[in-house]
Amino acid sequence: MLGTRDPLFLTGVTFPPQCPILEETVIKLSVYDVKDKSANTSTFLGSATFSVADLLKSRDQQISLNLRSSDDLAAVGTVVVSRMKMGEIEDGEADHITADIQGQKCALVCESLHGTTNDKDYGPRMSALFKNPVCKVYRFQTVDSKWMLVREQMAESTLSFTIPKQLITLHIQEDSRRIQELKDLGELSPHWDNLRREVITRYDQVIRSYQENLEELDKLTGPSFKPSCSKAQKYLEFIPINLHTQRMRVTCPRKTDAFYDIITVGAPAAHFQGFKSGGLQRLLGRYENEKKSYSTAYQCIYYSPEQTARARDVLGTLSELQPLIGSLADRLLQAAQQRCAHALRDTLKSLAEKTEQFVHALKDELVKSALLALHAARPGYVSKTQTQTPPLQTRAPQMPSHPGQTVTEPDAVVCNNVAGAQTPTKEEPPPPAGPLERQDSIPHHKEYDEEEWDRVWANVAKSLNCVIALVDKLQEQDNNNQESTPDQALADVITSHNPTGEWREQLSPLVASLKECVTEVGDRAQKSMTFVLLQEAVCSIPQGLFLQQRRDVVFSQALSALACGFVMRLYAGLEDKGFLQQLHLVGLVAQFESLLSTYSEEIGMLEDMETGISDLHRVTFRITEAKSDDPADLQPVVSGRRDHYTVEVPLPQQSFQMIPPELREGKPLQVYPVLFNVGINEQQTIAERFGDISLQERINQRNFEILDGYFKTLSDKVPSECLPCFQTQMDVKELLETLGQNVVTKKRKNVEILWLAGTICRRLNGIRFTSCKSAKDRTSMSVTLEQCALLRDEHQLNKDYFIRALDCMRSSRLTQGEAAQWDDPEAGSVANHKPASRHFYPIALLLVSSHLLVVWLILSLVFLLAKYQ
C-alpha cells in the first residue's frame, strides 16, 4: 500500500485439481516489494515455510509465520496463513471474525482462473456450454459486524460461435430454397425472366459470402469469445463481442445462499459494415421510401412490408402443413386397414384440424392478387376487355366444425363432384393477353376469373367433407352389424362380409382426391407467394439484400446473447417450481441495458441494436431431452427461417424428468425482449447539449409499454408467490409507475431508468443483459455498481464497506481490462503506447459555455492544420 510504513495485505492462494496437496506437503511463501508493476521491478523481502499438517493441526486452522530475509539472519515481517473452505461458511466460523484489520482497502480472499473442485455454479451440465471460468472470492462486513463471502464467477460461452454458425447454415438453406422456388415459377415473359435471373444472381452472391464466413469460422480454435479488437473483421461479423456470463453468489451467516446472474455483451451491431449512413432503423426507413420509386422503374407492384411478411408466413404455413396433411392421410388409411375405430376417429380429427388451418391460411386477398400478377407475367398475356361479363360471386367454402359434420353448398353435390369439378388444367392455354402494365397498388382483378381459384380452393373442403361422410357411414354400418349379429358369429360375419382391406379400399379414392387437391392448391399458392417475394426482391435489388445481410449479422449477435441468457436462467431455475410455472404459462422477460451514447457512430450502433433486439420477438424456445450427457448433445439447436426461429434446449434425462409435463411436451416458450438505453459517457454530454436524443427517448418509451404489458399478463396468469422475494418491499407495480414517469421526464443522463428496469427484471424472474460498445469499461462499471447495490440492499453490506467493495471489484477488472484492450478504438491505441489526441481531453470543461466551445473548436482546428502542414 502506498503512503504507509506498516502495510497490511490480504490475498488468497488456491491449488488447482491437477496439483493435489497432502498433509506432508511443504509450502514456501515468498514476499516481494514491487517497485514498478508496469516495469516488473521488485525487491525480495523474505520467505517462510510451513507444512499442510501444521496448518490443519493448529488452533482455528490458522498459523503465524515470521518472514526471514534471504540470509536468514533477521525477521522482516509476519505472515498469517488461514485455511478457508471455498464457497462455504458456517455460523460458527463466521461469528468469531471481527473487523480488526484497519486500513484494509481490498478484501480479495481468492482469485482463480479455473474455478474450484467443489464448483456448484459450473458443474458438468454447465461446463458443456460455459468455458474457462474465472473465479474471485471476497469477504465484506455486514451491518451486524459479521462477514459475508461474495463469489464472482465469469465464464465464456460456446454459444458465441455455435449459434451464429447454425444461423448462417439456415440462411444458406433458406436462400437456396428461394432460388429453387424462383426457378419453379415456370415460364415468364422476357422482362420478368431477366429480372428473375438478376435476383438469382444476387442470392448466389449472398450464399457464397455466407459459405466463406462459415468456412472461416470452422477453422477457428482457441477462446470461446470474440475480443473487442476483432470487431471489424469480416469473417467474425456474426459473432457477438465479448459475450460473457457473470454470476455473483453471496453466502451470509444464518441465511441461504443467493446468486445474481448477468450477461455482458458488446452492442449487437454491424461493426464491419460501419455506420457512415446510420444503423438499421434509419436505413430500413429510407429503404421503404425508395422501394416505391424502384417499383415504378421495374414495372412491379409495390407490396408493403406487412404484405411481404404475410407472403413469407403463407409459404411457411404451406411448407409445414402440406406434408403434415399427406402424412395424416396415410395414417388414416392405415387405421382403416386395421379397422381400428378409435385410431380412425383420432386421425380424422387431426386431419380435419390441419386441413382447416391450411384452407384458412390461403383465405387471403394477397393470394388472389398475386395469382393475377403471376398470370399477367406469363408470355403472351393480353388483358380481358372491360365489357366482359363480371364473374359470378362465389361463396367461400365452410369447414366442418367437427369430423362428424359435413357442409353442403347450394346447387352442389358434395361427394360426387370432387373429381369432376371444372378446374382448368395446367396444359390449357392461358387467356388472351396484352402488354404488361405496372400497377401502383393491389388490383381488384375485375378482368381476372376469380372462379378458377375459388373452385380449386373449395375442392379441398369438399374432399374433406367426403372423407368425413364416408368414415361416419362405415362406422355406423359396423356398429349396426355388431348389434344385429350374435357374438358367436361375429368373427365369421367380419371375415365373409367385411374383409380386412374393405374400409381402406373405399377410402383410398377420396383420400387420394384430397391429397391431389391439397397439392394443387399448395402449388398455386406457393408460386403466387414466390412471385410476391420476387417483386419485392426486384424492387430491393440496389440495397435490399445488403440490408438483409446487415440484419442477419445483428440478429445473430443478439440471438447468441439471448440463448446464452436463457440457458443460464433455465439451469438456475430447474428446481424452482414457481419459475417453471411462469416459464410455460407466460414466458420470460429479457431486459437489455444499453449504455451507448446518441452521438456520432454510436447512434448507428444503437439503431442496429434496436432492430436486432426487436427481431428477437420472432424467437421461441423449446425444452427437449438430450440423447446423452455428452457435451455435444447438450448444445442448443436452432431451426426455422428468418421470420420465425425455434431454439431447442436439450436437458439431461434426470433434469428433463424434473420439469412440468407442459415443458416436456415441447410447448413453445415465449421471450419478451426489452431495451432501455441511457448514454453515460462524455459523447452523451455533447448529444444532450447540442444534439438529438429523440432516438433514446423513443426506445425507452416503447419498451416500457412492452414491459408494462408483460407484467399485466404475468399478474393475470401467475400467482405472486411464484416470483422471487427480495428484502426491499417496494411493489413491482410501484416500480413500473416510477419507471413510466422517468422515461417521459426530460432529464440528462437519467440512470434511474436503468436501475429501475434492472430491478423490475430481477423481480420478474427475468434475464439481465448489459451492453456498451465493447462490453468493457462502461459495462464493468455498471455491473460492479449493481452488484454492490445488491449487497447493500439485500445482504446488509456495511455502509463503510460499500466504496471499499466497489473499488475491490473494479480493481480486479482493471487488471484484466489493461491486458485485453490493446489496439481497441474504445480504449485508445494502447498497442503503440501512444496517448489519444490530447486536444480532445478538455471538452468536458469547455462545455460549460458555448462561447468557450467555439474557442476550443477554433484552437483545435489551428492545432490540426499546424500539425499536418
N, C-alpha and C positions, 0 to 999 in steps of 0.2 A: 504494500500500500504506500502511496505517496504521502509525504508530509508527516511521517511518524518514525520514531526510532524504536518503537516497541510494537511491531505489527503483529496482527493475528490473522491467520489464513484458515479457511475451511475448504477442503476439497475431498473428492472421493475417488476410489480405485476399484475397478471390477476385474474379475478374472473370467475371460470368455470360456465357453464349454470345451474348446479344443486345448485349453491349458488347465487341466484339473489340479487342484491342490489337496495335499494330505496333511495330517497333523504334524508330520515330521518336516514339512516344507519350511524352509527358512527364507524369509523375505527381507530384502535390504531396501531401505529408503534413502534416497539421495536428494538433498535440497540445494537449489541454486538460487543465486540472486541475479535476476535478469536485468541487465542494464538497459539494453535496447532490444525490444521484441522484434522490430522490423529487421534489424541487422543480425539478430540471433546471437547477441553477445551476452555472456553471463559469467558469473564467478561462483565457483563451488564453495558452499558454506560448510556443509558437514553431512554425515550419514549416520544411520543407525540400523541395527538388525534385530530381528525377533523371529520366533517360530510360531506357527499357527497354533500349536499346542499351548504355548504360553498365553496367547490371546484367549483361547477357549476356556482355559482353567482360571483365568484372572477374575477378580470380582467385577460384576456387572459387564464382563467381557470387554474390558477397557484397560489398556496399559499405557503408561507414560514412559517415554524413552528420551534419553539425552542424545542430542546430536553431537558427534565428535568430529573434530577437524581432521584434515587429511593425514596429519602426523600423529593423530590420536593422543594429543597432549592436552587439549582443552575442550571444554563443553561450550558449544556456541549457541545452543538453544534447546527447546523441548518440543517433542512431537507426541501428541496423544492419539493413539490408534483405538478405534471402536469398531465392533462388528455390528453391522446393520442388516436386517432381513429386508431384501429388496421387495418393494410393493406391499409390505405388511407392517402393521404397527398395532400393538395390543395396548389395552388400557394400562396395564402395569408398566409397560415400557414407556408410555408417554407421560405418566403422572410425575415422574421424578425429573423430567427435563425442564429446566427453567432458563430464562433469558439471562444467562450470566456472562455472555460474550458481548462486551461493549465494543462499539465501533465496527461491528461486522457489516460489511456492505452487501455481500452476495452469499446467500445460503445455498450454494450449489453442493449438494451432497454427492451426486454421482453423475458421471457422463459416460455413455456407452454408445458405440457405433453399431452394435449388433444385438441390442436387446439383452435379455437375461434368460436364464434357463427356465424360470417359472413365469414366463411371459404369458399372462392370461388374456392380454389385449390382442396379441397376434399369435394365436395358436395355429395348428395345422390347417384349419379351414381358412383363416385369414391369410396365411402365408402363401396360399395359392395365387392370390390376387395382389397382395401388398408386399413389396420387397424392400430390402435394405433399410430396416427401421433404425432410427437414431433416437436414443432414449436419454432423457435428462431428468434427474430427481432432485427436488428442492424440499427444504423444510422451512416453514414460516410459522410465526407465533400467532395464536388466536387471541381474542379479547380476554379470555379467562386464563391467560398465561400457559396454555397448552401448546402443543406443536402439531401441526398437520404436515403430512407428506404429500407433495404435489409431483406427479409423474407426467412429464411431457413426452409424447412419442410421435415422431414424424416418420412417414414412410412414403416411398414411391408406389405407383400403381401400374401394374402391367396393362391396365385398360387404356393407358395413354397411347398405346400402339395397337392393341388388338381390336379395339372398337373402330378406329379410323380405317384399318385395313379391311375389316368386314364391310364398312360403308363403301369404300372405293370399289370393292368387288361387286356390291349390289348396284352401284351406279353404272358400272360397265355392263352388267347383265341387263339392266333396265334400258339403257341406251341401245344395246344390241337388239333387244326386243322391239324397240321403237323403230329401228331401221327395217327390221323384218316386216313389221306391220305396214310401214310405208310402201315397201315393195309389194305387199299383198293387196294393196288398193286396186291393182289391176291397171288396165289401160286408161291413161288420161290424155287430155289434149296436149299438144306440144308446149303450150305456155305452162301448164301445171306440171308436166313431166320434167321440164327444165328446172322449175323451182324445187321439185322433189329431189332431183339429183343434187342440187346445191345444198339442200338441208341434210341429205345423207352424208355428203362430203364433210360438212361441219360436225356432224355427230361422230364420224370416223376420227376426226382430229381430236375431239374431246376424249374418245375412248383410248386412242394411242397415248395421249398425255396422262390419263389415269393409269394406264398399264405401266408406263415408265415410272410413275410415282410408286406404284405397288412393288415393282421390281427393286427399286432402291430401298424401300422400307424393309423388304425381306432380307436384305443384306446386312442390316444393322445389328450390332451386338453391343452390349455394354449397359449403361444405366437405363432405367425404365421411365425416363422423363426427358423432355426437350428443354435444354437450358435457354435462358433469355438471349444469349449471344447467338443462337441459331434461329432466331425468329424470322429472319429474312431469307432462309434457304428454301428453295422451291420444293425440293422433294420432301421437306418436313412441314409443308404448309398445312397439312391436315391434322398435325399433331398439336395438342394443347401445350401451352408454355407453362413449365414449372408446376405441373399438376402434382400435388402432394396431399396426403391426409394428415390431419393433426388431431390428436386425442389428448386431453388433459384429464387424468384420473386423480381424484382427491380422496385421501384417507385421513379421517379425523378420529380422535378418541370418542368411543361410545356412539359412533354414527356409522351408518352403512356407507360403503364406497359410492361415489358419484363420478360420472365421467361426462365430458363435453366434447363433441366432435365438430370439426370444421374442415372444409375442403378449400384449399388455396390454389388458385389457377390464374394465369395471365388472361387478360381480356380476350374472349373469343373474337378474333378479327383476322382479316386477310392482310397480314403484315407484309408478305412478299409482294402482293399486288400494289400496296401503297394506298395512300389516302389523299392524293392530289385532287381528285374530283369528288371527295367525300366518301361516305360509307354507304352501306346497302340501303338504308332508309331513304336517303336522298336520291341515290341512283335509281332505285325502283320507281320512285315517284316521277322522276324525269323520264324514265323509260316508258311508262304507261302513256304519258302525254305524246311522246314521239311515235308510239306504235300506231296511232290513228293516221298519221301522215304516211307512214310506210304502208299501211293497208291500202291507201289510195294509190300509191305508186305501184304496188304489186297486184292491184286489182283483186283484193281479198275482202272478205267480210271481217269486220272488226269484232272480236269477241272480248268481252271484259274478263278480268282475272277470275271473277266468280264463275263465269261460264266455262273457261278453260279448266278451272278446278273441278267443276261438275263433270266435264268430259273425262277427266282422269278418274274421277270416282266411278263413273259408269264402266270404264274399262276395267278398273279394279274389281268391281262387282261381277262383271262378266267372267273374268278370269277365275274368280273364286267360286261362283255359283254354278256355272255351266258344267264343269267336270263333276261337281258335287251332285247335281241333279242326275247326271248319267250314272254315277255310282249308286245312288239310291234306287234308280230304276232297275239296275241289275240286281240289287238286293231284294227288290220286290218280286222279281221273277224267281229268285232262289227260294224265297219264302213260299211262293205259290207252288213251286215244285215239291217242297216238303210238306205242303198242306198244313202249315203252322199258322193258325188263325191269329194268335197273339202277335207273332213277328210280322205277319202281313199287315195287321192294323197299325202297329207302331211305325213300320217303314212307310206305309202310305201317308200317315200323319206328317212325318218328316218331309216326305216328298212334296206334299201339298204346301207346307210352310215355305220350303225353299223355292218352289216354283212361284208362289205368290210374291216372294221377295224379288225374284227375277223379273216378273212382269211389271211390278211397281217401279223397279229401278229404271225401266225403259219408258215409263209413263211420263215423258218429259218433252216439252216443246223443242228443246235443244236437239233431240234426236231427229224430230221431223224436219227441222230447218237444216240440219246437217245432211240429211238424206237428199234434200233438194239441191243443196250446194254441190254435193258429190255428183248428183245426176247431171247438173249443169256443167261439170268439169269433164264429162266424158266426151270423146271425139264425136263431132258431128251433131252436137246438141243444138236444137232450134226451139225457141220459146213458143208455147202454145198461144194462139190468138186470144184476145180479150173477150171475143164473142162466144167462146166455148161455154157450154152449159156448166154452171157451178157444180162441183162434186156433191154427192149425197153426204149428208151429215151422218156419220156412223157413231153409234154409242160404244164407249169403251167397255170391254168385257169385264164382268164382275167375277171375282174369285170366290169359290165356295168358302163359307165361314168355318166349315168343318168337313172332314173327309166324307161324311155321310150325306152331304147336301150337294145337289147339282144345280147349276144355274142355267136357265134357258133364256133365249132371246126371241123376240118376235120374228116370225117367218123364218126360223132357223131350226133345222133338225140337228140336235146336239151331237148324237153319236154316229150318224151316218154320213155327215158331210165333211168329216175331217180330211179324209183322203181326197175327196172330190172338190175341195174348195178351189175357187177360180183364182189361183195365185199365179201371176206371171212367172215363168221360169227364167233362169239366168241366160238361156240361149235366145230368148225373144229379143228382137231388135229394139233399141231404145226409141222413144218417141222422137218425132222430127224436132230438130233443134236449130238454133242460130248462134250468132257470136255471143261470147261470154261478156256479160256486163257486170261491173263492180257494183256491189250493194253496200251502202254505208251502215246498215243495221240488219237485224234478222228479218228476212222477208216473211210475208204472210202466206205465201205459196198458193195463191189463187190459181196459178197456171199448172200446179203440180197435183197429181192424182193421189190424194191422201188415202183413198180407199185401199190402195195396194198395201201400204204399211199397216193399216188398221186390220185388214184381213189376215195378214201374216201374224200380226201380234195377237189377234183374237184366237187364232188356231191353237195357240199354246194353252189358253184357258179351256177351250173346247176339248182338247185332247185329254187334259187332266180330268175334266168332268166325266169323260167317257171311261177313263180308268177307274175313277171312284165309283161310278154307277155299276160297272161290271164286278168290282170286288164286293160291293154290297149284295149284288144279285147272287154271286157264287156262295157267299157266306150264308145268305138267307136260305138258299136251296140246301146247303149242307146241314143247317140246323133243322130244317123240315124233315130231311131224310133220317136224321138221328132220332127225332121224336116219333116218327111213324114206323121205324124198324126196330124189332126186338133186339135186345142186347146180344143174344146168342148169334144172330145172323148179321150183325153189323159189319164184321170184317169181310164176310162174303159179298155183301152189297157194295162195299167200297171197292173191292177188287174187281167186281164184274161191271159196275156201272160208273165208277169214278176212278179210273186208272190214275197212277201217280202223276203223270205229266199232263192231265186234262186241264187243270187250272192254268198251268204255265202256257199251254197251247192256246187257250182262249185269250190270255192277257198279252201274249207276245206281240200280236199285230198292233194293239193300241199303245203299248209301251214303246214300240219302235216308232210309231207315228209321233208320240210325244217327244221322243229324243230327236227326231228329224225336225220337228217344228222348233224346238229349243235351239238346235244347231243353226237353222236358217235365220231365226230372229237374232241370235247372238252374232252370226257372221255379218249381217247387215248393220246391226248396231255398232259392232266393233269398227267396221270400215268407216261409218259415218263419224264416230268419235275420233278416229285416227285422222280423218280429214280435217276436223276442227283443230286438232293439235298441229297438223301440217300448216294450216293457215296461220296459226299463232307463231309457229317456228319461222315461217316465211317473213312475217312482219317483224320478227325479232332477230333476223339474221345479223344485222350490224352489231348489236351488243347483247342480245337476249341470252345467247349461250354463254357469253363471258360473265354475265351477271349470275347465271345458274351455277357456273363453276365457283364463283366467289361465295355464293350462298352455300354450296356444298362444303366448302372449306370451313366457313364459320360454323355451320351446323355440326360438322364432325368434331370440332373442338368443344362445342357446347354439350353435345351428347356424351362425349367421353367423360367430361366432368360430372354430368348428371348420373350416368351409370355408376361411376365410382362412388358418388354420394349415396345413391340408392342401395347399393350392395352393402356399404358400410353401415347404413342405418338399419337395413334388414337384419344383418348379422347381430347387431347390438340389441335388437328388439325381439329375437326369436322366442324368448321366454316371457315376454310381456303380452298377456292376453288382450289388454286394452289397446295396445298399439296394433296388434294383428287384426282386431275387430275394426279399428279405424281404417286400416290399410285396405281391406276388401269392401267396406261399406262406402267410403268416400274417396280415399286416396291420400296422398301426402302433398304438402306444400314444399316447394324448393325455392328458398329465398337467396337470390344473388345480390350481394352487396358490392357495388362498384364505386371506386374512388377516382375515376377518370375525370379530368377537367373538361370543360366545354370550350376549349381553346386550341387552335392550331390542329395538328393531326389527330389529337385525342378526340376531337369531335367525330372524325371518321371512325375511329375505333368504337366509340360509344354507339354510333349509328349501326355499325356492324353487329355489335353485341346485342343491341335491342332486337334486331331482326332474328339473330340466332337464338336468343332466349325465347322469343315469341314462337319460333318454329318448334320448340320442344313440346308444345301442346299437341303435336301430331304423334307423340310417342306414348306407348303404353308398355307396361311390364307384365310378365307372367312368371310364375314360380314353377319350376319343373324339378323332377327328381333326377339327380345325376346318375350316370351309368355306373360310376365307381368313385372312389375317393382320390383318384389320380388328379393332380392339378390341372391337367389338360381338359378333364371332363367337368371342372368347376368354373370354366371360363364362360361368361355371358355370351349369348349368341344373338345377333341382330338379324332380323328378317323384315321383308316388306319392300315398299317403294317410297319414292320421295314424298308422297302425300301422306303416308302413314307407315310408321315403323313399330315393330314389336321387339322388345328386348327380353329374352328368356334367361332367367337367373337360375342356374341349377343349384340344388342343395343336396348335401349328402343324405343318404337314406334315413339315418337316425334323426337328423334335423327336419327332414321333409315330413316325417310322420308326426312331428310336434305341432305343425301349423293347422289351422282350421280346414274343414273339408272344402269350403269355398275356394281357398287358395290352392289346395291340392288338385282341384278340378280344372285349374288353368284359367281362372277368371281374370280378364284384363284389369290391370291396376292402373289407375289414373295418377298423374303427377301434375301439379299446378305450379308452373314456374312463374315467379315474380321477380322483378328487377327494380332496385332502388339505387339511385346514384346521387352522390354528393362529392363534388370535386374539392380537394383539400390542399392542393399544392399552390405554389406562387402563380402558376398559369391561371388557376381558377380565380385568383385575385384580379388579374387583368380582365378576365372574361366578365366578372361581376361588375367591374367599374366601367369598362369601355366596350364590352362585347355583348353577346346574346346568350342567355341561359334558358331560353324557352324550351329547348330540347330536354334538358334535365327536368324542368317543371312538368312537361307533358308526360314524360316517362313515369315520374313518381305518382302523379295523379291517376294515370291509367292503371298502374299496377296496384295502387291502393284499392281501387274498385275491385280488381280480381281477388285480392287478399280478403277484402270485406265479404265478397260473395262466397268465398270458400268457407269462411268462418260461419256464416249463416247456414250453409249446407251442413257443415260439421255439427253445429248445435242442434239441428233438426234430427240428425240420424244417429249421432254418437253421444252417449251419456257423458257428462263431465268427469265421471270417475275414471274414464279411460285415458284422460290427459294427465301428464306428469304434474307432480306437486312441487312448488317452489316456496322458499322462505318468504319472499316478498309477496304480499297478499293482494296486490293490485290486480283487479279483474281484467281478463283479456278484452272484454268489451270496452272498458275504460281506456285501455292501451290503444285500441283501434280508434276510438274517438279522438284521443290526443294525437295520434299519427295523422288522422284525417285533417285536423287543424293545422298541423305542421306542414303538410305538403302543399297547402294553399297559402301559407304565410310567406310573405316576402322577407326573407332573412338570409344574410350572407353566410355561406358555409354552415348550413343548418345540420350539424352532425347528429342532432337529436332524432332526425328521421332514420338514420342508420341504426341508432341504438334502439329505438322503439321497434323497428322492423325486425331486428335480430332477436329481441326479447319475445316478441309475438311468435316468431318462428319456433323458438325453443319451447314456448308454452303449448304449441300446437303439434308437438312431435315432428317438426319439420326437419329439412336438410339445409344446413347453412353453408354458403359459399362466400368467399371474399376474393375480390379481384382488383388489380390495378393494371398498369401497362405490362409489367413483367412478373407480378406476384412476388415482389421482393420488399423494397423499402416501405412503401405505404401500406402494403398488405401486412407485413410483420408488425408494424406499429399498431395497426388496427387489431390484429389478433391478440397481441400481448395485452393491450389495454382492455379488451373484452374479457380475457382470462382473469386478469387481476380484479376487474369489477365483479366477476362471478365469485371469486374467492372472498371478496369483501361482503357482497350481498347475501350469498348463500352459505358461506362457511365461516363467517365471523372473523375474517382476517383483521388482525390488529391494524388500526389506522396508521401507526408508526411504521408498519411494515409494508404499506401499500406501495410507496415510492421505491422502497428497497426491493420488493418483489418485482416491480416493473423494470427497474434497472437491471436486475439479475437476469430476467428472461431476455431482455433486449441485448444485453452484452453478449450472451451466448450466440444470438443470431447475428450480431455484428461480425463476429469472427468468421462465421460461415459466409456471410454476405461478401466480405472482402475477398474471400477466396473464389467466389463464384461470379463476381460482377465484372470480370475483365472484359474489356472491349464491348461493353454494353452501352448503348446510347443513353439509357436512363441514368446510368451511374457515371458517365463520362469515360474518357479514353484512359482507363486505368492501365491497360496493357503497355502503353507507351510512357506511363508515368508523367503525363502532361496534364496540367490543370485545365479545367474548362475555361472558356473565354471570360476573362475577368471583367470585361466591361459590361457583362450581363448580371453580375452579382448585385449591384446596388439598387436593382429595380424595386425591391420591396420598400426601401426607404424613399425612393423618389416618387412612389405612387401617392405620397401624402398630398402632393399638389400637382395639378395638371400642368402648371407652368414649369415646374421642375422636370416633369416628364418630357416636355418639349425640349428643354435644355439638354436633358440626358440623351434624347434621340439625336440631336444635332451633334453633340460631342462624340457619340458613338459612331456616327457617320464619318465625321472627320477622322477619327481614330482608324476606322477601316480603310478609308482612302489612303491615309498616310502609310498604313501597314502594307498594302498591296501595290503601292506605287514604288 
